[in-house]
């Protein structure tokens, strides 16, 4: 049955004939079914192991999107990855509860660990796997079928056929290889850094507090319309900012902040390994992230020197994480700054007033070389107005 379905899909899309049978399977049956088949293989090939790692990564995103759909969380959470992605609306969504956030990040972390486990089994084995972007989709409404707005391009907000450097070509087929396994590993560490840091500050009480106070505020409105549109424009943002600030004011779990610190350092190590591997490539076939001699299968214009400039940004980030560079603070002068490593290792509650005034950061302040924005500014200049998009893509 599966073979017949794959053959039918191949015949129906001759323009994408270069994609692998596994890509067609993903388009036809989705992430969950394909993951189950791959996980059950007795002797998986290297490309099967990579596919399993990639599907587990994408399933983590899918699970977060499904929880958002169930609870009606809007895509205006621009402060947090995944929560900002556009998804179809659920007209029968249930209210979002504080424990939903914990469930979201805990499940996401479990998926990232599963992805790294598959990558560890893969090791440095060479492989090549052709995946069509159009075959990737998320079962956001959990009905087992591919519906409008669930394809990865729509969810990721990719621009098809538009203009500019960061523009995705129509129906690209990507050939993932050994270098891309390092890229994937780096991204799992990035998301694990986020999840552990979020859990370290136990966000549930903060979310509940703001939900309760917001409900009490709206109960005061009565039947008279507001005299201005301030709440419509800023009310939700104010609530989210209050959630973050209340959470940061709690005593964090140092074991989790240290774990997050380790993941962020591992992200940089894996990203560096990726660029080393991709720089050695001489082919130019379906590249995910190309070197200066290659062409992106996505159609994204990568200016010459992008990899070098991005590595300079990550080198500064690594020095900040290790404490070799200090974060400037407006009160600490030109010869001192904040040691970020110490903040991760021995975290304290962070009160906005004392952070701005300086007192709350004194335990982590010291004299030394401060970080400069030079590397980031050079990267921004190179990619023009698409710095944040490229940063998200390059990881």
Secondary structure as the mmCIF struct_conf table of DSSP 4:
data_model
#
loop_
_struct_conf.conf_type_id
_struct_conf.id
_struct_conf.beg_label_comp_id
_struct_conf.beg_label_asym_id
_struct_conf.beg_label_seq_id
_struct_conf.end_label_comp_id
_struct_conf.end_label_asym_id
_struct_conf.end_label_seq_id
HELX_RH_AL_P HELX_RH_AL_P1 UNK A 2 UNK A 12
HELX_RH_3T_P HELX_RH_3T_P1 UNK A 14 UNK A 16
TURN_TY1_P TURN_TY1_P1 UNK A 17 UNK A 18
BEND BEND1 UNK A 19 UNK A 19
HELX_RH_AL_P HELX_RH_AL_P2 UNK A 21 UNK A 39
TURN_TY1_P TURN_TY1_P2 UNK A 40 UNK A 40
BEND BEND2 UNK A 42 UNK A 43
HELX_RH_AL_P HELX_RH_AL_P3 UNK A 46 UNK A 71
TURN_TY1_P TURN_TY1_P3 UNK A 72 UNK A 72
TURN_TY1_P TURN_TY1_P4 UNK A 75 UNK A 76
TURN_TY1_P TURN_TY1_P5 UNK A 78 UNK A 79
BEND BEND3 UNK A 80 UNK A 80
TURN_TY1_P TURN_TY1_P6 UNK A 81 UNK A 84
BEND BEND4 UNK A 85 UNK A 85
TURN_TY1_P TURN_TY1_P7 UNK A 91 UNK A 92
HELX_LH_PP_P HELX_LH_PP_P1 UNK A 93 UNK A 96
HELX_RH_AL_P HELX_RH_AL_P4 UNK A 98 UNK A 122
TURN_TY1_P TURN_TY1_P8 UNK A 123 UNK A 124
STRN STRN1 UNK A 128 UNK A 132
HELX_RH_3T_P HELX_RH_3T_P2 UNK A 133 UNK A 135
STRN STRN2 UNK A 137 UNK A 137
TURN_TY1_P TURN_TY1_P9 UNK A 140 UNK A 141
BEND BEND5 UNK A 142 UNK A 145
TURN_TY1_P TURN_TY1_P10 UNK A 148 UNK A 149
STRN STRN3 UNK A 151 UNK A 151
HELX_RH_AL_P HELX_RH_AL_P5 UNK A 152 UNK A 156
TURN_TY1_P TURN_TY1_P11 UNK A 157 UNK A 157
HELX_LH_PP_P HELX_LH_PP_P2 UNK A 158 UNK A 159
STRN STRN4 UNK A 160 UNK A 160
BEND BEND6 UNK A 161 UNK A 161
BEND BEND7 UNK A 164 UNK A 166
STRN STRN5 UNK A 168 UNK A 168
HELX_LH_PP_P HELX_LH_PP_P3 UNK A 169 UNK A 169
TURN_TY1_P TURN_TY1_P12 UNK A 170 UNK A 171
STRN STRN6 UNK A 173 UNK A 177
HELX_RH_AL_P HELX_RH_AL_P6 UNK A 178 UNK A 200
TURN_TY1_P TURN_TY1_P13 UNK A 201 UNK A 201
HELX_RH_AL_P HELX_RH_AL_P7 UNK A 204 UNK A 219
TURN_TY1_P TURN_TY1_P14 UNK A 220 UNK A 220
TURN_TY1_P TURN_TY1_P15 UNK A 222 UNK A 223
BEND BEND8 UNK A 224 UNK A 224
HELX_LH_PP_P HELX_LH_PP_P4 UNK A 225 UNK A 226
BEND BEND9 UNK A 227 UNK A 229
HELX_RH_AL_P HELX_RH_AL_P8 UNK A 230 UNK A 248
TURN_TY1_P TURN_TY1_P16 UNK A 249 UNK A 249
BEND BEND10 UNK A 250 UNK A 250
HELX_LH_PP_P HELX_LH_PP_P5 UNK A 251 UNK A 252
HELX_RH_AL_P HELX_RH_AL_P9 UNK A 254 UNK A 279
TURN_TY1_P TURN_TY1_P17 UNK A 280 UNK A 280
BEND BEND11 UNK A 285 UNK A 286
STRN STRN7 UNK A 287 UNK A 287
BEND BEND12 UNK A 288 UNK A 289
TURN_TY1_P TURN_TY1_P18 UNK A 292 UNK A 293
BEND BEND13 UNK A 294 UNK A 294
STRN STRN8 UNK A 296 UNK A 296
TURN_TY1_P TURN_TY1_P19 UNK A 297 UNK A 298
TURN_TY1_P TURN_TY1_P20 UNK A 304 UNK A 305
HELX_RH_AL_P HELX_RH_AL_P10 UNK A 306 UNK A 322
TURN_TY1_P TURN_TY1_P21 UNK A 323 UNK A 323
BEND BEND14 UNK A 324 UNK A 325
STRN STRN9 UNK A 326 UNK A 327
TURN_TY1_P TURN_TY1_P22 UNK A 330 UNK A 331
BEND BEND15 UNK A 332 UNK A 332
BEND BEND16 UNK A 334 UNK A 335
STRN STRN10 UNK A 336 UNK A 338
HELX_RH_AL_P HELX_RH_AL_P11 UNK A 340 UNK A 345
TURN_TY1_P TURN_TY1_P23 UNK A 346 UNK A 346
HELX_RH_AL_P HELX_RH_AL_P12 UNK A 352 UNK A 357
BEND BEND17 UNK A 358 UNK A 358
HELX_RH_3T_P HELX_RH_3T_P3 UNK A 359 UNK A 364
STRN STRN11 UNK A 365 UNK A 367
BEND BEND18 UNK A 368 UNK A 368
HELX_LH_PP_P HELX_LH_PP_P6 UNK A 369 UNK A 369
STRN STRN12 UNK A 370 UNK A 370
HELX_LH_PP_P HELX_LH_PP_P7 UNK A 371 UNK A 371
BEND BEND19 UNK A 373 UNK A 373
HELX_RH_AL_P HELX_RH_AL_P13 UNK A 374 UNK A 383
HELX_RH_3T_P HELX_RH_3T_P4 UNK A 384 UNK A 386
HELX_RH_AL_P HELX_RH_AL_P14 UNK A 387 UNK A 394
#
